[in-house]
Amino acid sequence: MSTSYTEAAQLGPFFDLPAGDDLTSWFTHLCEDQAAAAAFPAPAPAFEAPLLAMSDPRKRGAEYQLAPEGESSGVKRQRSPTSSRENSGGSNDGDHEHSSAIVVAGAGRGGGRRLWVKERDHEWWDRMNSPACPEEEFRRAFRMSRSTFEAVCEELGAAVAKEDTMLRAAIPVRQRVAVCIWRLATGEPLRLVSKRFGLGISTCHKLVLEVCAAIKAVLMPKAVQWPEPAADVASQFESASGIANVVGAMYTTHIPIIAPKANVAAYYNRRHTERNQKTSYSITVQGVVDAAGAFTDVCIGWPGSMSDADVLDRSALYAQRGAAGRLQGQWVVGGAGYPLMDWLLVPYTHQNMTWAQHVFNERVDGVRGVARDAFRRLKARWGCLQKRTEVKLQDLPVVLGACCVLHNICERAGDAVDADNAYQIFDDDMVADNPVRSQAAVAARDEIAHNLLHRNSAGHPASS
């Protein structure tokens, strides 16, 4: 099995992947002309700018100040004019120390200087990190069981761990992962994350991005895989719907964002604006799930003004599987917003349908409901997907990809979504502009509809 993940990227040449390659992510852009590229811009590759900023010593905050050794701890320290109110400094994630000062030997005329560190309250994290913390309380906070959390920490340990320095101990792996997961689970602003964990705001922001990048690099190849061979998945879908050879259910949802500074019209979401009576901007997440509701393919980051069919045309699912003939004899089931193709099965949309067509639409809607419910649980579990986030647009694909990976891990571990966190999906269905792209698929769909009506009445699943 191979990882199936697509991020929207800046304009660049489309490159073919040799058969059998197993890549964590690859970037595609199928716009053939500059007009299409300007209409639908995509985010820049993630993490480049934030990491460069953190490596610049001028960006370091003023949480750590040097004072003469003899100076009293009660003396008010001066802040750097470039620092923010709660910026964390240092090259090793900085401001989580308990002590007020650390002596730096050999500096200054007095034989040493003190490194002043801002004390922070981390009582909440200490309680959650304690073995005595009740399982139910831990689950409510992090939307997963303690055993699942421990498994994630173990998998990410080597990728996110930092070494201690002479001045301070590195933030432990468990706390790094907890900062990221709590932020994704609650969607709370960084200032509240800072208060919960006793860390600086910029440190929390950096940890979220670093852990999400590690999840993508380490866990995504294991957690998000196209089912190959697909016989087991097809059997499960056929048992539930009576439609044979279905290997996935597809759905596209929208994630709200703050209005971007550039190409704002491309991210304008007209349907959400009309429904909510409030100007809305979004990016899209297209996902294919198996019969258990785990993601097997995701395409993340295209602007919210694009239709479901437009997003599909720019995804790896279309370019590397559908158009390449790798789904021959198999079906992915989608809604009316997608076109009917040789491998993509969608409902009838015309008026005055026959009884067989009505039955077919009901069965297709049942299959597609598996994907819709998966996205509902995804958004219920990770509250950051329900509101406009502080994460920059170019970093969002990696953050959203991490949410999909963690969703799969929780689903397979049996960690149910708390009823108190239930969430409704409100993405509107629209008929594709070009609803039929294959006449052979039209005949195949009619045959499936006929079989569902005339053969399934005897209690046997229909075949295509």
Solvent accessible surface area in square Angstrom, and as a share of the most:
residue,aa,sasa,rsa
1,M,129,0.57
2,S,18,0.12
3,T,12,0.07
4,S,6,0.04
5,Y,1,0.00
6,T,0,0.00
7,E,4,0.02
8,A,3,0.02
9,A,9,0.07
10,Q,107,0.47
11,L,95,0.47
12,G,39,0.38
13,P,124,0.78
14,F,74,0.31
15,F,93,0.39
16,D,113,0.58
17,L,40,0.20
18,P,91,0.57
19,A,107,0.83
20,G,75,0.72
21,D,61,0.32
22,D,85,0.44
23,L,70,0.35
24,T,37,0.21
25,S,25,0.16
26,W,17,0.06
27,F,65,0.27
28,T,2,0.01
29,H,12,0.05
30,L,47,0.23
31,C,23,0.14
32,E,161,0.72
33,D,81,0.42
34,Q,143,0.64
35,A,78,0.60
36,A,28,0.22
37,A,8,0.06
38,A,72,0.56
39,A,50,0.38
40,F,41,0.17
41,P,22,0.14
42,A,17,0.13
43,P,6,0.04
44,A,36,0.28
45,P,61,0.38
46,A,21,0.16
47,F,27,0.11
48,E,112,0.50
49,A,49,0.38
50,P,19,0.12
51,L,87,0.43
52,L,114,0.57
53,A,41,0.32
54,M,61,0.27
55,S,76,0.49
56,D,29,0.15
57,P,89,0.56
58,R,184,0.67
59,K,120,0.51
60,R,105,0.38
61,G,13,0.13
62,A,2,0.02
63,E,0,0.00
64,Y,27,0.10
65,Q,34,0.15
66,L,91,0.45
67,A,9,0.07
68,P,81,0.51
69,E,61,0.27
70,G,79,0.76
71,E,49,0.22
72,S,67,0.44
73,S,76,0.49
74,G,70,0.67
75,V,76,0.44
76,K,177,0.75
77,R,60,0.22
78,Q,144,0.64
79,R,109,0.40
80,S,38,0.24
81,P,138,0.87
82,T,100,0.58
83,S,22,0.14
84,S,65,0.42
85,R,211,0.77
86,E,46,0.21
87,N,19,0.10
88,S,6,0.04
89,G,3,0.02
90,G,20,0.19
91,S,87,0.56
92,N,12,0.06
93,D,6,0.03
94,G,0,0.00
95,D,0,0.00
96,H,24,0.11
97,E,27,0.12
98,H,122,0.54
99,S,54,0.35
100,S,47,0.30
101,A,31,0.24
102,I,41,0.21
103,V,84,0.48
104,V,44,0.25
105,A,89,0.69
106,G,73,0.70
107,A,29,0.23
108,G,54,0.52
109,R,251,0.92
110,G,63,0.60
111,G,49,0.47
112,G,3,0.03
113,R,79,0.29
114,R,70,0.26
115,L,15,0.07
116,W,23,0.08
117,V,8,0.05
118,K,57,0.24
119,E,102,0.46
120,R,38,0.14
121,D,100,0.52
122,H,35,0.16
123,E,118,0.53
124,W,33,0.12
125,W,12,0.04
126,D,73,0.38
127,R,106,0.39
128,M,1,0.01
129,N,56,0.29
130,S,35,0.23
131,P,132,0.83
132,A,88,0.68
133,C,7,0.04
134,P,78,0.49
135,E,73,0.33
136,E,94,0.42
137,E,43,0.19
138,F,0,0.00
139,R,71,0.26
140,R,130,0.47
141,A,15,0.11
142,F,0,0.00
143,R,44,0.16
144,M,0,0.00
145,S,9,0.06
146,R,45,0.16
147,S,82,0.53
148,T,7,0.04
149,F,0,0.00
150,E,67,0.30
151,A,52,0.40
152,V,3,0.01
153,C,9,0.05
154,E,146,0.66
155,E,78,0.35
156,L,0,0.00
157,G,16,0.16
158,A,108,0.84
159,A,57,0.44
160,V,9,0.05
161,A,52,0.40
162,K,90,0.38
163,E,149,0.67
164,D,99,0.51
165,T,65,0.38
166,M,193,0.86
167,L,61,0.30
168,R,23,0.08
169,A,49,0.38
170,A,11,0.09
171,I,3,0.01
172,P,76,0.48
173,V,35,0.20
174,R,62,0.23
175,Q,14,0.06
176,R,2,0.01
177,V,0,0.00
178,A,0,0.00
179,V,0,0.00
180,C,0,0.00
181,I,0,0.00
182,W,12,0.04
183,R,10,0.04
184,L,2,0.01
185,A,0,0.00
186,T,27,0.16
187,G,5,0.05
188,E,54,0.24
189,P,39,0.24
190,L,17,0.08
191,R,130,0.47
192,L,55,0.27
193,V,0,0.00
194,S,3,0.02
195,K,133,0.56
196,R,94,0.34
197,F,1,0.00
198,G,1,0.01
199,L,0,0.00
200,G,0,0.00
201,I,51,0.26
202,S,29,0.19
203,T,2,0.01
204,C,0,0.00
205,H,44,0.20
206,K,27,0.12
207,L,0,0.00
208,V,3,0.02
209,L,4,0.02
210,E,35,0.16
211,V,1,0.01
212,C,0,0.00
213,A,31,0.24
214,A,10,0.08
215,I,0,0.00
216,K,33,0.14
217,A,63,0.49
218,V,43,0.25
219,L,7,0.04
220,M,0,0.00
221,P,30,0.19
222,K,120,0.51
223,A,7,0.06
224,V,0,0.00
225,Q,43,0.19
226,W,5,0.02
227,P,12,0.07
228,E,69,0.31
229,P,127,0.80
230,A,8,0.07
231,A,73,0.56
232,D,105,0.54
233,V,19,0.11
234,A,15,0.12
235,S,63,0.41
236,Q,92,0.41
237,F,4,0.02
238,E,44,0.20
239,S,95,0.61
240,A,91,0.71
241,S,6,0.04
242,G,4,0.04
243,I,1,0.01
244,A,10,0.07
245,N,65,0.33
246,V,0,0.00
247,V,1,0.01
248,G,0,0.00
249,A,0,0.00
250,M,0,0.00
251,Y,6,0.02
252,T,8,0.04
253,T,0,0.00
254,H,7,0.03
255,I,2,0.01
256,P,40,0.25
257,I,6,0.03
258,I,103,0.52
259,A,44,0.34
260,P,23,0.15
261,K,215,0.91
262,A,65,0.50
263,N,76,0.39
264,V,62,0.35
265,A,80,0.62
266,A,9,0.07
267,Y,5,0.02
268,Y,76,0.29
269,N,2,0.01
270,R,121,0.44
271,R,43,0.16
272,H,31,0.14
273,T,21,0.12
274,E,95,0.42
275,R,86,0.32
276,N,83,0.42
277,Q,155,0.69
278,K,130,0.55
279,T,77,0.45
280,S,21,0.14
281,Y,41,0.16
282,S,2,0.01
283,I,0,0.00
284,T,0,0.00
285,V,3,0.02
286,Q,0,0.00
287,G,0,0.00
288,V,0,0.00
289,V,0,0.00
290,D,20,0.11
291,A,30,0.23
292,A,75,0.58
293,G,0,0.00
294,A,2,0.02
295,F,0,0.00
296,T,3,0.02
297,D,0,0.00
298,V,0,0.00
299,C,0,0.00
300,I,0,0.00
301,G,0,0.00
302,W,0,0.00
303,P,0,0.00
304,G,3,0.03
305,S,53,0.34
306,M,1,0.01
307,S,48,0.31
308,D,20,0.11
309,A,12,0.09
310,D,45,0.23
311,V,0,0.00
312,L,0,0.00
313,D,34,0.18
314,R,30,0.11
315,S,0,0.00
316,A,5,0.04
317,L,0,0.00
318,Y,56,0.21
319,A,18,0.14
320,Q,29,0.13
321,R,11,0.04
322,G,9,0.09
323,A,68,0.53
324,A,63,0.49
325,G,42,0.41
326,R,120,0.44
327,L,3,0.02
328,Q,166,0.74
329,G,59,0.57
330,Q,50,0.22
331,W,19,0.07
332,V,1,0.00
333,V,0,0.00
334,G,0,0.00
335,G,2,0.02
336,A,20,0.15
337,G,9,0.09
338,Y,2,0.01
339,P,1,0.00
340,L,0,0.00
341,M,13,0.06
342,D,90,0.47
343,W,16,0.05
344,L,0,0.00
345,L,0,0.00
346,V,5,0.03
347,P,23,0.14
348,Y,12,0.05
349,T,60,0.35
350,H,89,0.40
351,Q,151,0.67
352,N,149,0.76
353,M,46,0.21
354,T,78,0.45
355,W,170,0.60
356,A,18,0.14
357,Q,29,0.13
358,H,76,0.34
359,V,19,0.11
360,F,0,0.00
361,N,28,0.15
362,E,119,0.53
363,R,66,0.24
364,V,1,0.01
365,D,73,0.38
366,G,48,0.46
367,V,4,0.02
368,R,17,0.06
369,G,10,0.10
370,V,40,0.23
371,A,0,0.00
372,R,71,0.26
373,D,57,0.30
374,A,0,0.00
375,F,0,0.00
376,R,74,0.27
377,R,51,0.19
378,L,3,0.02
379,K,11,0.04
380,A,1,0.01
381,R,3,0.01
382,W,0,0.00
383,G,6,0.06
384,C,11,0.06
385,L,3,0.02
386,Q,65,0.29
387,K,90,0.38
388,R,133,0.49
389,T,17,0.10
390,E,89,0.40
391,V,14,0.08
392,K,106,0.45
393,L,41,0.20
394,Q,48,0.21
395,D,0,0.00
396,L,4,0.02
397,P,2,0.01
398,V,2,0.01
399,V,5,0.03
400,L,5,0.02
401,G,0,0.00
402,A,0,0.00
403,C,0,0.00
404,C,1,0.01
405,V,0,0.00
406,L,0,0.00
407,H,0,0.00
408,N,0,0.00
409,I,39,0.20
410,C,0,0.00
411,E,43,0.19
412,R,132,0.48
413,A,59,0.46
414,G,64,0.61
415,D,9,0.04
416,A,82,0.64
417,V,37,0.21
418,D,52,0.27
419,A,89,0.69
420,D,129,0.67
421,N,35,0.18
422,A,75,0.58
423,Y,59,0.22
424,Q,116,0.52
425,I,28,0.14
426,F,124,0.52
427,D,24,0.13
428,D,58,0.30
429,D,88,0.45
430,M,91,0.41
431,V,86,0.50
432,A,10,0.08
433,D,148,0.77
434,N,81,0.42
435,P,55,0.35
436,V,50,0.29
437,R,90,0.33
438,S,17,0.11
439,Q,138,0.61
440,A,74,0.57
441,A,2,0.01
442,V,39,0.23
443,A,65,0.50
444,A,32,0.25
445,R,19,0.07
446,D,63,0.33
447,E,91,0.41
448,I,2,0.01
449,A,3,0.02
450,H,97,0.43
451,N,2,0.01
452,L,4,0.02
453,L,47,0.24
454,H,109,0.49
455,R,133,0.49
456,N,34,0.17
457,S,100,0.65
458,A,76,0.59
459,G,65,0.62
460,H,122,0.55
461,P,77,0.49
462,A,2,0.02
463,S,51,0.33
464,S,52,0.34
